[in-house]
Amino acid sequence: MNKLSLIIPLVLIASTASAQQQPGQDACARDVSRHCRAVMNNGDQAVLACLKEHRAKLSKACEKVLTEHGQ
């Protein structure tokens, strides 16, 4: 399983999850909505690339998820 396949499901699940989501599942949801909304429908690679482009602006939680997955 590649690292991208671990991160992006968390991002996509978080962006559409209900109030019953697990803590940590929403680590990047706000960042995706804030910085990457325009590319959300363009696939996992586009969302990850966008998050990397905006890395300096990401929340600490999202930054941690990316770092922990080698991104």
N, C-alpha and C positions, 0 to 999 in steps of 0.2 A: 504494500500500500504506500503510495507516495505521500509526501508531506502536504501537498496541496489538497489532496483528498481528505485530509484531517481538518484543515482549517476552514475551507470554504463551506462544508456542510454546517459548521457551527455558525458561520456568518449568515448563511441563507436561512437556517432554522431560526436564528435570533431575529432576523429581520421580519419574519412572519409569525413568530411564536405567540401563543396566548400568555395570559398572566400566570399559567401553571409551569412556566419554564424553569429549568434548573438554574441555580446561581452559576455564573460563568458561561452559560450558553449565550448570554447576551453581551459578552465582552466587547464585541465589535459592532453590534447592531446599531448603536447610535452613531458610531463613526462612519459606517456604511451609509446610513441615511443622510448624515451631514455632508460627507465629502464625496460619496460615490453613487448617489442616487441615479445619476444619468447613465451609469453603466451596469446597473443591477441586472438588467435583462440581457446583457451581452455575454454572460457565462462566467464561470468561476475564475478563469485566467484574468479577465478584465477587472473583476472586483479585487482580486489580489493585487494586480498591478496598480490599481487606483489606491488601495490602502498603502502600498509601498511608496507611491508618489507623495502621499500626504503624511508620511510617517512622523514627521516632526509635529504634526497637529493631532495625532491620535491620542486617545485616552491611555493611561498607564495600563489598564487591564487589557486593552486590545494590543498594545505594544508587547505586552508579556506573552499573549497567545501567539503572536507572530514569531517572537524570539524563541519561544519554547518549541516551535515547529520548524525551526531553521530558516525562517524567512527574513 
